[in-house]
Amino acid sequence: ENNGKQKRTAKLSLAQIKSLPKVEVTTTLQCSGNRRSGFNDFRKTSGTAWSQGAISTAKWGGARLVDVLMLASEQLANSDDEREDGASHRPEEDMASSSSSSRSNEKGSNNLLQ
């Protein structure tokens, strides 16, 4: 959120993201053009004339976007607190404090989607 303030960027390390809970989802994706060749029997359609088979199932895994965004938000909030106190701003300290607070708040962040 900007609220007239200068835009800022949160910088998260790969280690911080890997420390978040991993979620796996198995999903099936199907091309919307599947069986398009059958439609061509009635009226010409655009695109590749797929018959059948443009479909796949995969398992995706990693940190949920909501958890990554919460970690970034905590980092920016910690950065704001330091600036209001007049302390110098060092991004590496934000990253370290965000990582430890995200682990302690892990259970709370998991409840957002429940």
Beta strands, then each sheet from edge to edge (+ up, - down):
strand 1: 22-30
strand 2: 55-63
sheet 1: 1+ 2-
end
